[in-house]
Amino acid sequence: MSLEKVKQYFDTLGLGQRVMVLAQSSATVEEAAVAVGCEPERIAKTMSFLAGEEAILIVTAGDAKVDNKKYKENFHHKAKMIPGESVEQYIGHAPGGVCPFAIPPGTKVYLDVSLKRFDIVYPAAGTSNSAVELSIKELEDCSNYTAWIDVCKGWREE
């Protein structure tokens, strides 16, 4: 059902042909990079957190890791990921297919600056064997993002 919602969403934008159903798993960054045929850092992974009772999504480059200190400085609370068994309830997509598209209204999406190194990135498309090819501008437009943030480490020399 998630893939269909994402595909329908992209169809309304004229980008439905970009949604890929993959022959193999794309549930992890490494698997997605192999399945899509790109470098792992170009996989735009979407991580789900709780901000109080509300879910937020942070989309990062595949080689980036959320830095707890930067997260707290930005959001003014400790990073708390949504437990795996609750992700679909909050986001509408199961772990491995979480993406910033076709999500519940009001869910805030943040894009991490680790993505700005690339022209093209590959976020999931609602399932653990799907992806969509987007430019950074298209990712901005399609995700209805709230803001660019800098909450990750490990992707640049620091």
N, C-alpha and C positions, 0 to 999 in steps of 0.2 A: 504493500500500500504506500509506503514512504516514497519509493522510487516513482510510482505513478504520480504522486502529488508534486514531486520535484520536476518531473518531466512536463506535467501540465503547466506548472509555473513558468518553466523556461519556454514552453510553446507560446505562452501569452506574450513573451518578450521577443519572440522570433528567434530564439536560440535553442530550441528543442533538439536540433540535430547535434548539438555539442554534448548532450548527455550520453555517456558511454556505459553500456552494460558489459562488464568484463568477464572473460572466461574463467578467471581465477580470482581469488580473494584480494581485496584491497583494504582489509580491515586494519592493517598496520601500515605505517609509513613505508617500511621496506617492501612489503607485499604490493602496496599501491604503486610504488616506483617501478617495480618489475612489470606489473600488469599494464601500466600506462606507457612505460618505456621512457622514463625521465629520471633525472637525478632525484634522490630522496628529499633534498631540501626544497624542491619545487612542489612537493605535496603540501597543500594547504590544509593542515590538520585543524579540526574544530574541537575545542575543549569546552566542556560544560561545567559551570560552577554555580554555587548558590550564593546569592547576595541577600542575606536574610532568608526570606521565603521565596524570593524570585530567582529564576534561572537567568544566567547571562552566558553568552558564548564568546570565546576568544579564538580567533583564527590566527594561527601562527605558521611559520615556515616549518617544514618537516624536520629540520635539524635544530630547532629552537626548543628550549625547555622553559617553562614558567619559573621565574625567579620569585620566591615567596616574599622577599623584601620589597622588590619593585612592585609586586602585586599589591601589597599592603599600603605602600606609599601612594599608589594610584587610586585604590578603591576604599581605603581607610578601614579595612577589615581583613582578617586572615583568609587566605585562599582555602576554599572548601569545595572540592570537586563533588559533583552529584554522584552518589553511589551508582554503580553500574546497573543494578536492578531497577533504579528509578529514572534513569536517563530518558527512556522512551516516554514515560509519563509526563515529564517536564518539557521535553523538546519535540517529541513526535517522531524521533528517529532513534533506532537502537544503536548501542555502541558498535563502532566499526563503520557506521554509515552516517554519523552525526555530521550535519552540514548547516550552514546559515540560511538555508532556503526552505520555503514551505514549513515554517515554524510557527508556533502559537503567537498571535498578536501580542505586542508589548514586550516580547523577548528582545533584550538589547544585545546587539552584536558589536564586538570590538575587533578591529584589525590590528595585529601587532606589526610594528615597523620592520620586523625580520622579513616580511614579505616584499618590501619595497625594492629589494635587490633584483627582482625578476620582472620580465615583461609578461610572462605566461605562468600560471599556477594551476594546480589540479586539486580542487576540493572534492570530497565525496558528494554523492548525489542521492543520499537517503538509505543506501544499503551497503553491505560489506563487500559488494562486488560491482561498484559503480563509481563513476567520477565524471567531472565536467571540466572542460578546458576553458579557462577564462583569462583575459588580460586583467591587470590590476584594476583598471578603470571599470571593467565589467564586474569584477568582484565587488567593488565599492557599490556600484549601481544595483546589482542583483541581491546583495546581502542587506541593503537598507541599513548599513552600518551606522553606529552612533558616533564613533570617533576612532582615530588612529591612536594607539597607545604603545608604550615601550615597557613591557613587563617580562621580557624573556632574556635568557642568557644562553651561552653555548654556541651561538651562531656567528659570532664575530670575535676577533681578538679583543679581550677586555682587560 
